[in-house]
Amino acid sequence: MSEVTRVLSAIDQGDAQAAEQLLPLVYDELRRLAAQRLAQEKPGQTLQATALVNEAYLRLVGHDGGRNWDGRGHFFAAAAEAMRRILIDNARRKRCEKHGGGLRRRELDEVEIVAEAADDDVLALDEALIRLAAEDPAKAELVKLRYFAGLSIEQAANVLGISPATAKRHWTYARAWLFRVIEGADPPPPS
């Protein structure tokens, strides 16, 4: 049993100090995943990797003492979901009128208006991902791990307990499905 799995098990059993032991064990990996994910965002993203990791960690093992984790893979899948939700919430918040949602950013040296922020892209992906999850939860989970947590095909396959070849097939299908839905077309037939 890995150290992370042991600490997660202790958290499940109500050990209050185990949550303090968990963060140093997973922080570097969570920070790397967050940095990879934020690097994919368009310029103008104000959320930093450290803030994303801290917020995700608080959501995972906050004041309620944590949740039941079925091991390391389950924890990192939950972390990917938490990061996804934080980015979605951040995008929605930025679109609110109160936060300048109707305004476009202008650089002082430029005359042209900067293109639409990534917020619309993230929200469109989230809506399409919700539809995919209703149709095929396994493929939606793979997309969350790849896109929001920045895992490789092999890492995501390991977390999901499937072969890398199956993960590649699912990834190819899910990308095509999401692209068609985001573009407004009917999704491809189930694979």
N, CA and C of each residue as an Amber inpcrd file, in Angstrom:
protein
   573
   0.8610000  -1.1740000   0.0000000   0.0000000   0.0000000   0.0000000
   0.9020000   1.2300000   0.0000000   0.6130000   2.1500000  -0.9140000
   1.4170000   3.3640000  -0.9710000   1.1050000   4.2530000   0.2290000
   2.0030000   5.1750000   0.4760000   1.8330000   6.0900000   1.6050000
   0.5590000   6.9210000   1.4470000   0.2800000   7.3600000   0.2060000
  -0.9260000   8.1470000  -0.0480000  -2.1640000   7.3200000   0.2760000
  -2.1890000   6.0680000  -0.1800000  -3.3320000   5.1860000   0.0820000
  -3.4920000   4.9610000   1.5790000  -2.3880000   4.7970000   2.2930000
  -2.4470000   4.5800000   3.7330000  -3.0410000   5.8060000   4.4310000
  -2.6050000   6.9930000   4.0460000  -3.1110000   8.2210000   4.6620000
  -4.5900000   8.4210000   4.3200000  -4.9630000   8.1340000   3.0700000
  -6.3780000   8.2490000   2.6890000  -7.2430000   7.3000000   3.5080000
  -6.7290000   6.1140000   3.7510000  -7.4470000   5.1470000   4.5790000
  -7.5910000   5.6640000   6.0070000  -6.5480000   6.2900000   6.5190000
  -6.6070000   6.8560000   7.8730000  -7.6280000   7.9980000   7.9380000
  -7.7080000   8.7990000   6.8910000  -8.6990000   9.8790000   6.8440000
 -10.1010000   9.2760000   6.8790000 -10.3080000   8.2000000   6.1090000
 -11.6120000   7.5300000   6.0780000 -12.0090000   7.0150000   7.4580000
 -11.0150000   6.6170000   8.2510000 -11.2880000   6.0710000   9.5720000
 -11.4120000   7.1510000  10.6380000 -11.3490000   8.4210000  10.2130000
 -11.5890000   9.5220000  11.1410000 -10.3520000  10.1030000  11.8020000
  -9.1720000   9.7500000  11.3350000  -7.9350000  10.2840000  11.9080000
  -7.7950000  11.7460000  11.4890000  -7.9600000  12.6650000  12.4340000
  -7.9480000  14.1000000  12.1410000  -6.5730000  14.5740000  11.6650000
  -5.5050000  13.9700000  12.1380000  -4.1630000  14.4140000  11.7470000
  -3.7330000  13.8480000  10.3990000  -4.4440000  12.8700000   9.8860000
  -4.0710000  12.2710000   8.6070000  -4.2160000  13.2780000   7.4680000
  -5.2210000  14.1540000   7.5450000  -5.4030000  15.1670000   6.5020000
  -4.1910000  16.0880000   6.4100000  -3.5670000  16.3700000   7.5410000
  -2.3580000  17.1970000   7.5420000  -1.1920000  16.4670000   6.8860000
  -1.1670000  15.1340000   6.9910000  -0.1000000  14.3420000   6.3790000
  -0.2860000  14.1940000   4.8740000  -1.5270000  14.3090000   4.4170000
  -1.8120000  14.0710000   3.0080000  -1.2600000  15.1670000   2.1040000
  -1.4490000  16.4090000   2.4610000  -1.0630000  17.5060000   1.5790000
   0.4060000  17.4390000   1.1460000   1.3610000  17.2540000   2.0520000
   2.7520000  17.1830000   1.5760000   3.0030000  16.0160000   0.6150000
   2.2290000  14.9430000   0.7590000   2.4200000  13.7800000  -0.1060000
   1.8930000  14.0000000  -1.5290000   0.8300000  14.7570000  -1.6580000
   0.1900000  14.9210000  -2.9680000   0.3870000  16.3080000  -3.5790000
   0.9150000  17.2420000  -2.8190000   0.9780000  18.6310000  -3.2830000
   1.7430000  18.7900000  -4.5900000   2.9270000  18.2250000  -4.6790000
   3.7410000  18.4100000  -5.8810000   3.0320000  17.8780000  -7.1220000
   2.4130000  16.7000000  -6.9910000   1.7200000  16.1240000  -8.1380000
   0.4790000  16.9440000  -8.5050000  -0.2730000  17.3890000  -7.4990000
  -1.4410000  18.2330000  -7.7670000  -1.0100000  19.5600000  -8.4000000
   0.0820000  20.1280000  -7.9220000   0.5760000  21.4050000  -8.4530000
   0.9990000  21.2490000  -9.9020000   1.6540000  20.1370000 -10.2050000
   2.0720000  19.8690000 -11.5810000   0.8450000  19.7160000 -12.4870000
  -0.1610000  18.9820000 -12.0140000  -1.3820000  18.8060000 -12.7980000
  -2.0940000  20.1390000 -13.0210000  -2.1580000  20.9530000 -11.9800000
  -2.8110000  22.2590000 -12.0860000  -2.0520000  23.1640000 -13.0580000
  -0.7300000  23.1530000 -12.9810000   0.0740000  23.9770000 -13.8750000
  -0.1110000  23.5440000 -15.3260000  -0.1670000  22.2270000 -15.5670000
  -0.4080000  21.7300000 -16.9190000  -1.7690000  22.1910000 -17.4240000
  -2.7520000  22.1210000 -16.5770000  -4.1100000  22.4990000 -16.9770000
  -4.1940000  23.9880000 -17.2620000  -3.6080000  24.7920000 -16.3960000
  -3.6690000  26.2390000 -16.5910000  -2.8460000  26.6870000 -17.7970000
  -1.8210000  25.9350000 -18.1540000  -1.0190000  26.2640000 -19.3280000
  -1.8420000  26.1270000 -20.6100000  -2.9030000  25.3330000 -20.5620000
  -3.7650000  25.1410000 -21.7240000  -4.7950000  26.2700000 -21.8720000
  -4.9470000  27.0730000 -20.8390000  -5.9130000  28.1710000 -20.8710000
  -5.3800000  29.2980000 -21.7550000  -6.2870000  30.0770000 -22.2980000
  -5.8970000  31.2270000 -23.1030000  -5.3270000  32.3150000 -22.1920000
  -4.5380000  33.2330000 -22.7380000  -3.9980000  34.3280000 -21.9260000
  -5.1250000  35.1200000 -21.2530000  -4.8210000  35.6400000 -20.0900000
  -5.8140000  36.4040000 -19.3450000  -6.3640000  35.6370000 -18.1540000
  -5.9790000  34.3780000 -18.0310000  -6.4240000  33.5760000 -16.8910000
  -5.7500000  34.1150000 -15.6350000  -6.5300000  34.4760000 -14.6570000
  -5.9800000  35.0720000 -13.4420000  -5.7430000  34.0570000 -12.3380000
  -6.2620000  32.8750000 -12.4870000  -6.1060000  31.8410000 -11.4670000
  -4.7190000  31.2140000 -11.5890000  -4.0080000  31.1350000 -10.4920000
  -2.6720000  30.5450000 -10.4770000  -2.7540000  29.0740000 -10.0400000
  -1.7490000  28.2900000 -10.4150000  -1.7330000  26.8600000 -10.1000000
  -1.8080000  26.6250000  -8.5890000  -1.0820000  27.4130000  -7.8150000
  -1.0930000  27.2460000  -6.3550000  -2.4960000  27.4710000  -5.8000000
  -3.1650000  28.4960000  -6.2730000  -4.5250000  28.7810000  -5.8020000
  -5.4770000  27.6680000  -6.2200000  -5.3070000  27.1520000  -7.4290000
  -6.1620000  26.0620000  -7.9010000  -5.9620000  24.8060000  -7.0610000
  -4.7210000  24.4730000  -6.7510000  -4.4380000  23.3090000  -5.9130000
  -5.0250000  23.5010000  -4.5170000  -4.7930000  24.6700000  -3.9260000
  -5.2910000  24.9130000  -2.5660000  -6.8070000  24.8290000  -2.4990000
  -7.4830000  25.4310000  -3.4560000  -8.9500000  25.3930000  -3.4770000
  -9.4490000  23.9650000  -3.6800000  -8.8250000  23.2440000  -4.6010000
  -9.2250000  21.8540000  -4.8470000  -8.9920000  21.0050000  -3.6040000
  -7.8640000  21.1920000  -2.9490000  -7.5620000  20.4070000  -1.7410000
  -8.5790000  20.6920000  -0.6410000  -8.9260000  21.9620000  -0.4670000
  -9.9310000  22.3020000   0.5430000 -11.2740000  21.6600000   0.2290000
 -11.6260000  21.6080000  -1.0410000 -12.8860000  20.9600000  -1.4130000
 -12.8320000  19.4570000  -1.1750000 -11.6450000  18.8780000  -1.3130000
 -11.5150000  17.4310000  -1.1660000 -11.4790000  16.9770000   0.2890000
 -10.7260000  17.6810000   1.1130000 -10.5730000  17.2570000   2.5140000
 -10.8420000  18.4120000   3.4640000 -11.7960000  19.2360000   3.1250000
 -12.1250000  20.4210000   3.9180000 -12.5640000  20.1070000   5.3290000
 -13.3750000  20.9730000   5.8760000 -13.7730000  20.9130000   7.2760000
 -14.5570000  19.6700000   7.6430000 -15.1500000  18.9960000   6.6630000
 -15.9510000  17.8250000   7.0010000 -15.1050000  16.5800000   7.2420000
 -13.7820000  16.7190000   7.1890000 -12.9060000  15.6030000   7.5010000
 -12.6370000  14.6750000   6.3380000 -12.9810000  15.0750000   5.1420000
 -12.6840000  14.2570000   3.9790000 -13.8270000  13.3470000   3.5860000
 -13.5490000  12.5430000   2.6040000 -14.5470000  11.6120000   2.0770000
 -13.9430000  10.2300000   2.0220000 -14.7170000   9.2810000   1.6020000
 -14.2060000   7.9160000   1.4530000 -13.4630000   7.8070000   0.1280000
 -12.1940000   7.4540000   0.2020000 -11.3700000   7.3360000  -0.9940000
 -11.0390000   5.8700000  -1.2020000 -11.1890000   5.4100000  -2.4300000
 -10.8560000   4.0280000  -2.7700000  -9.4390000   3.9410000  -3.3000000
  -8.5610000   4.7100000  -2.7240000  -7.1650000   4.6570000  -3.1150000
  -6.7020000   5.9230000  -3.8190000  -5.4580000   5.8490000  -4.2360000
  -4.7800000   6.9850000  -4.8510000  -5.4570000   7.4410000  -6.1420000
  -5.8160000   6.4780000  -7.0020000  -6.4510000   6.8090000  -8.2740000
  -7.7680000   7.5400000  -8.0810000  -8.5670000   7.0880000  -7.1360000
  -9.8510000   7.7200000  -6.8520000  -9.6310000   9.1390000  -6.3400000
  -8.6370000   9.3330000  -5.4900000  -8.3420000  10.6650000  -4.9680000
  -7.9730000  11.6230000  -6.0960000  -7.0890000  11.1840000  -7.0080000
  -6.6670000  12.0770000  -8.0860000  -7.7860000  12.3080000  -9.0990000
  -8.6650000  11.3430000  -9.2860000  -9.8320000  11.5620000 -10.1380000
 -10.7400000  12.6170000  -9.5060000 -10.9140000  12.5390000  -8.1870000
 -11.7160000  13.5410000  -7.4810000 -11.0310000  14.9090000  -7.5420000
  -9.7130000  14.9270000  -7.4780000  -8.9800000  16.1890000  -7.5830000
  -9.1840000  16.8090000  -8.9670000  -9.1710000  15.9810000 -10.0140000
  -9.4170000  16.4700000 -11.3730000 -10.8090000  17.0780000 -11.4700000
 -11.7860000  16.4160000 -10.8880000 -13.1600000  16.9310000 -10.8990000
 -13.2500000  18.2390000 -10.1210000 -12.5770000  18.3170000  -8.9810000
 -12.5980000  19.5500000  -8.1820000 -11.9680000  20.6990000  -8.9670000
 -10.8480000  20.4430000  -9.6450000 -10.2020000  21.4860000 -10.4510000
 -11.1160000  21.9230000 -11.5850000 -11.7860000  20.9720000 -12.2010000
 -12.7170000  21.2970000 -13.2870000 -13.8180000  22.2180000 -12.7800000
 -14.4040000  21.8690000 -11.6500000 -15.4960000  22.6760000 -11.0900000
 -15.0090000  24.0860000 -10.7300000 -13.8030000  24.1940000 -10.2060000
 -13.2530000  25.5010000  -9.8430000 -13.0740000  26.3530000 -11.0990000
 -12.5270000  25.7690000 -12.1630000 -12.3380000  26.5180000 -13.4060000
 -13.6830000  26.9200000 -14.0100000 -14.6660000  26.0480000 -13.9290000
 -16.0040000  26.3700000 -14.4460000 -16.6080000  27.5050000 -13.6250000
 -16.5380000  27.3920000 -12.2970000 -17.0720000  28.4470000 -11.4280000
 -16.3830000  29.7820000 -11.7010000 -15.0740000  29.7370000 -11.8980000
 -14.3070000  30.9450000 -12.1770000 -14.7490000  31.5620000 -13.5070000
 -14.9490000  30.7230000 -14.5200000 -15.3970000  31.2230000 -15.8210000
 -16.7890000  31.8420000 -15.7140000 -17.6770000  31.2030000 -14.9850000
 -19.0260000  31.7490000 -14.8150000 -18.9910000  33.0690000 -14.0510000
 -18.1640000  33.1160000 -13.0270000 -18.0490000  34.3420000 -12.2320000
 -17.5720000  35.4920000 -13.1040000 -16.5980000  35.2330000 -13.9600000
 -16.0560000  36.2770000 -14.8210000 -17.0640000  36.7450000 -15.8600000
 -18.0030000  35.8860000 -16.2380000 -19.0140000  36.2710000 -17.2240000
 -20.1280000  37.0980000 -16.6140000 -20.2360000  37.1030000 -15.2920000
 -21.2850000  37.8830000 -14.6360000 -21.0800000  39.3650000 -14.9360000
 -22.1740000  40.0820000 -15.0820000 -22.1330000  41.5170000 -15.3560000
 -21.3570000  42.2600000 -14.2660000 -21.5300000  41.8160000 -13.0400000
 -20.8610000  42.4550000 -11.9040000 -19.3370000  42.4150000 -12.0420000
 -18.8380000  41.3880000 -12.7050000 -17.3940000  41.2300000 -12.8720000
 -16.9380000  41.6050000 -14.2800000 -17.7260000  42.4340000 -14.9570000
 -17.3350000  42.8910000 -16.2860000 -17.6020000  41.8900000 -17.3750000
 -18.5820000  40.9940000 -17.1580000 -18.8740000  39.9460000 -18.1150000
 -19.1950000  40.4400000 -19.5190000 -19.7570000  41.6070000 -19.6460000
 -20.0980000  42.1330000 -20.9580000 -18.9870000  42.9500000 -21.5900000
 -17.9170000  43.1460000 -20.8820000 -16.8230000  43.9760000 -21.3840000
 -15.7520000  43.1310000 -22.0510000 -15.0480000  43.7500000 -22.9710000
 -13.9070000  43.0940000 -23.6000000 -12.6440000  43.8290000 -23.1950000
 -11.5900000  43.0790000 -23.0000000 -10.3170000  43.6540000 -22.5710000
  -9.6180000  44.3410000 -23.7350000  -9.0120000  45.4980000 -23.4590000
  -8.2340000  46.2230000 -24.4580000  -6.8480000  46.4940000 -23.8910000
  -5.8650000  46.2370000 -24.6910000  -4.5010000  46.5680000 -24.3190000
  -4.2920000  48.0400000 -24.6240000  -3.5280000  48.7070000 -23.8030000
  -3.3200000  50.1380000 -24.0010000  -2.6140000  50.4490000 -25.3170000
  -1.7180000  49.5770000 -25.7350000  -0.9520000  49.8270000 -26.9470000
  -1.6700000  49.3840000 -28.2110000  -2.7750000  48.6640000 -28.0540000
  -3.4740000  48.1240000 -29.2120000  -4.7780000  48.8590000 -29.4590000
  -5.1700000  48.8540000 -30.7070000  -6.4530000  49.4310000 -31.0760000
  -7.4980000  48.3210000 -31.1410000  -7.0630000  47.1200000 -31.5350000
  -7.9860000  46.0120000 -31.6930000  -8.4030000  45.4520000 -30.3320000
  -9.5950000  44.9310000 -30.3200000 -10.0950000  44.2860000 -29.1100000
  -9.5720000  42.8560000 -29.0840000  -9.1410000  42.4060000 -27.9100000
  -8.6410000  41.0490000 -27.7440000  -9.7910000  40.0750000 -27.9590000
  -9.5040000  38.9390000 -28.5350000 -10.5290000  37.9240000 -28.8100000
 -11.2080000  37.4700000 -27.5240000 -12.3610000  36.8440000 -27.6960000
 -13.1360000  36.3320000 -26.5600000 -12.2450000  35.5240000 -25.6220000
 -12.4980000  35.6660000 -24.3540000 -11.7280000  34.9380000 -23.3490000
 -12.0640000  33.4600000 -23.3940000 -11.2340000  32.6560000 -22.7660000
 -11.4220000  31.2100000 -22.7340000 -12.6390000  30.8170000 -21.9170000
 -13.2310000  31.7580000 -21.1760000 -14.3740000  31.4380000 -20.3190000
 -15.5010000  30.8090000 -21.1180000 -15.7930000  31.3530000 -22.2990000
 -16.8600000  30.7940000 -23.1250000 -16.5090000  29.3790000 -23.5710000
 -15.2370000  29.1560000 -23.9040000 -14.8090000  27.8260000 -24.3110000
 -14.9730000  26.8210000 -23.1750000 -14.5800000  27.2190000 -21.9730000
 -14.6770000  26.3200000 -20.8180000 -16.1400000  26.0130000 -20.5150000
 -16.9990000  27.0230000 -20.6080000 -18.4210000  26.7980000 -20.3430000
 -19.0580000  25.9190000 -21.4120000 -18.6930000  26.1230000 -22.6760000
 -19.2170000  25.2820000 -23.7550000 -18.7530000  23.8380000 -23.5680000
 -17.4920000  23.6670000 -23.1830000 -16.9810000  22.3230000 -22.9240000
 -17.7140000  21.6940000 -21.7520000 -17.9630000  22.4520000 -20.7060000
 -18.6680000  21.9110000 -19.5440000 -20.0710000  21.4480000 -19.9220000
 -20.7970000  22.2540000 -20.6940000 -22.1430000  21.8570000 -21.1080000
 -22.1050000  20.5910000 -21.9560000 -21.1530000  20.5210000 -22.8840000
 -21.0300000  19.3250000 -23.7180000 -20.6060000  18.1210000 -22.8760000
 -19.7400000  18.3530000 -21.9000000 -19.2730000  17.2710000 -21.0370000
 -20.4060000  16.7090000 -20.1760000 -21.3030000  17.5670000 -19.7440000
 -22.4710000  17.1090000 -18.9850000 -23.3250000  16.2000000 -19.8650000
 -23.5050000  16.5820000 -21.1370000 -24.2740000  15.7410000 -22.0640000
 -23.5690000  14.4100000 -22.3060000 -22.2430000  14.4560000 -22.4590000
 -21.4880000  13.2170000 -22.6740000 -21.5770000  12.3150000 -21.4470000
 -21.5100000  12.9030000 -20.2600000 -21.5860000  12.1120000 -19.0240000
 -22.9250000  11.3990000 -18.9100000 -23.9940000  12.0300000 -19.3790000
 -25.3100000  11.3960000 -19.3500000 -25.3610000  10.2180000 -20.3140000
 -24.6300000  10.3280000 -21.4090000 -24.6320000   9.2860000 -22.4260000
 -23.5820000   8.2070000 -22.1590000 -22.3910000   8.6300000 -21.7210000
 -21.2900000   7.6890000 -21.5100000 -20.3770000   8.2120000 -20.4010000
 -20.6930000   7.8990000 -19.1410000 -19.9270000   8.4340000 -18.0080000
 -18.4340000   8.1010000 -18.0440000 -18.0760000   6.9180000 -18.5340000
 -16.6630000   6.5250000 -18.5490000 -15.8470000   7.4380000 -19.4700000
 -16.4040000   7.7430000 -20.6280000 -15.6800000   8.6160000 -21.5650000
 -15.6150000  10.0410000 -21.0230000 -16.6740000  10.4830000 -20.3660000
 -16.6650000  11.8180000 -19.7640000 -15.6070000  11.9030000 -18.6650000
 -15.4830000  10.8550000 -17.8810000 -14.4660000  10.8390000 -16.8210000
 -13.0620000  10.8900000 -17.4090000 -12.8590000  10.1990000 -18.5190000
 -11.5680000  10.2320000 -19.2020000 -11.2470000  11.6590000 -19.6730000
 -12.2330000  12.3480000 -20.2150000 -12.0270000  13.7300000 -20.6660000
 -11.6470000  14.6140000 -19.4810000 -12.3210000  14.4480000 -18.3570000
 -12.0030000  15.2510000 -17.1680000 -10.5590000  15.0270000 -16.7470000
 -10.1430000  13.7660000 -16.7270000  -8.7710000  13.4600000 -16.3040000
  -7.7410000  14.0110000 -17.2890000  -8.0290000  13.8840000 -18.5840000
  -7.0780000  14.3580000 -19.5820000  -7.0680000  15.8870000 -19.6760000
  -8.2450000  16.4860000 -19.7770000  -8.3240000  17.9250000 -20.0330000
  -8.1420000  18.7550000 -18.7730000  -8.8220000  18.3980000 -17.7060000
  -8.7950000  19.2410000 -16.5150000  -7.6650000  18.8880000 -15.5540000
  -7.2390000  17.6350000 -15.5190000  -6.1420000  17.2660000 -14.6300000
  -4.8260000  17.1490000 -15.3750000  -4.8700000  17.1370000 -16.7090000
  -3.6480000  17.0900000 -17.4930000  -2.9460000  15.7500000 -17.4890000
  -3.6780000  14.6780000 -17.1960000  -3.0610000  13.3570000 -17.1790000
  -2.8040000  12.8630000 -18.6010000  -1.7740000  12.0490000 -18.7460000
  -1.5060000  11.4180000 -20.0370000  -2.5240000  10.2980000 -20.2410000
  -2.5490000   9.7390000 -21.4440000  -3.4440000   8.6090000 -21.7300000
  -3.1450000   7.4640000 -20.7620000  -1.8640000   7.1770000 -20.5670000
  -1.4780000   6.0640000 -19.7020000  -1.8890000   6.3210000 -18.2460000
  -1.6750000   7.5380000 -17.7560000  -2.0480000   7.8710000 -16.3870000
  -3.5590000   7.7940000 -16.2010000  -4.3020000   8.3380000 -17.1400000
  -5.7650000   8.3150000 -17.0460000  -6.2790000   6.8740000 -17.1180000
  -5.6880000   6.0710000 -17.9870000  -6.0880000   4.6590000 -18.0840000
  -5.8630000   3.9550000 -16.7590000  -4.7320000   4.2410000 -16.1320000
  -4.4260000   3.6380000 -14.8330000  -5.4510000   4.0420000 -13.7810000
  -5.8030000   5.3200000 -13.7370000  -6.7850000   5.8090000 -12.7690000
  -8.1430000   5.1510000 -13.0020000  -8.5270000   5.0010000 -14.2730000
  -9.8350000   4.4390000 -14.6120000  -9.8580000   2.9130000 -14.6080000
  -8.6720000   2.3010000 -14.5330000  -8.6100000   0.8430000 -14.5150000
  -8.9040000   0.2210000 -15.8730000  -8.5030000   0.9100000 -16.9560000
  -8.6810000   0.3820000 -18.3040000  -7.3310000   0.3410000 -18.9930000
  -7.2640000  -0.3440000 -20.1100000  -5.9960000  -0.4300000 -20.8360000
  -5.7310000   0.8870000 -21.5660000  -4.4510000   1.2020000 -21.8150000
  -4.1400000   2.4120000 -22.5800000  -4.7750000   2.4000000 -23.9750000
  -4.8680000   1.2320000 -24.6000000  -5.4860000   1.1460000 -25.9250000
  -6.9680000   1.5310000 -25.8600000  -7.6600000   1.0500000 -24.8420000
  -9.0690000   1.4030000 -24.6640000  -9.1950000   2.8980000 -24.3770000
  -8.2960000   3.4150000 -23.5400000  -8.3230000   4.8450000 -23.2240000
  -8.1070000   5.6720000 -24.4880000  -7.2080000   5.2400000 -25.3870000
  -6.9690000   5.9670000 -26.6330000  -8.2220000   5.9690000 -27.5140000
  -8.8910000   4.8050000 -27.6130000 -10.1300000   4.7320000 -28.4020000
 -11.2010000   5.6440000 -27.8090000 -11.3620000   5.5780000 -26.4790000
 -12.3540000   6.4270000 -25.8100000 -12.0150000   7.9110000 -26.0010000
 -10.7390000   8.2530000 -25.9080000 -10.3040000   9.6430000 -26.0380000
 -10.6040000  10.1650000 -27.4480000 -10.3030000   9.3540000 -28.4560000
 -10.5740000   9.7510000 -29.8350000 -12.0680000   9.9790000 -30.0460000
 -12.8830000   9.0530000 -29.5800000 -14.3320000   9.1850000 -29.7200000
 -14.8440000  10.4120000 -28.9570000 -14.4160000  10.5780000 -27.6980000
 -14.9080000  11.6730000 -26.8570000 -14.5420000  13.0270000 -27.4650000
 -13.3410000  13.1530000 -28.0000000 -12.9410000  14.4170000 -28.6210000
 -13.8270000  14.7400000 -29.8150000 -14.0870000  13.7370000 -30.6610000
 -14.9570000  13.9530000 -31.8230000 -16.3760000  14.2920000 -31.3720000
 -16.8560000  13.5850000 -30.3700000 -18.2080000  13.8090000 -29.8460000
 -18.3340000  15.2290000 -29.3140000 -17.3850000  15.6330000 -28.4770000
 -17.4290000  16.9720000 -27.8840000 -17.3050000  18.0630000 -28.9530000
 -16.4210000  17.8680000 -29.9130000 -16.2450000  18.8550000 -30.9800000
 -17.5560000  19.0650000 -31.7310000 -18.2130000  17.9740000 -32.1000000
 -19.4710000  18.0930000 -32.8450000 -20.5390000  18.7930000 -32.0140000
 -20.6450000  18.4570000 -30.7330000 -21.6660000  19.0560000 -29.8910000
 -21.3820000  20.5430000 -29.6750000 -20.1260000  20.8890000 -29.4180000
 -19.7600000  22.2890000 -29.2040000 -20.0050000  23.1040000 -30.4700000
 -19.7730000  22.5150000 -31.6330000 -19.9920000  23.2050000 -32.9060000
 -21.4700000  23.2590000 -33.2870000 -22.3180000  22.5950000 -32.5180000
 -23.7620000  22.6650000 -32.7650000 -24.3120000  21.5520000 -33.6240000
 -23.4980000  20.5740000 -33.9580000 -23.9620000  19.4540000 -34.7700000
 -24.4310000  18.3300000 -33.8550000 -25.0790000  17.3480000 -34.4500000
 -25.4780000  16.1660000 -33.6860000 -24.2300000  15.3700000 -33.3300000
 -24.2010000  14.7750000 -32.1350000 -23.0370000  13.9740000 -31.7680000
 -22.9340000  12.7310000 -32.6390000 -21.7250000  12.1770000 -32.7850000
 -21.5760000  10.9560000 -33.5700000 -22.2950000   9.7970000 -32.8710000
 -22.6070000   8.7460000 -33.6150000 -23.2880000   7.5970000 -32.9960000
 -22.3760000   6.9520000 -31.9540000 -22.9670000   6.2840000 -30.9530000
 -22.1670000   5.6410000 -29.8920000 -21.1800000   4.6350000 -30.4810000
 -20.0230000   4.5560000 -29.8190000 -19.0140000   3.5980000 -30.3000000
 -19.1240000   2.3090000 -29.5390000
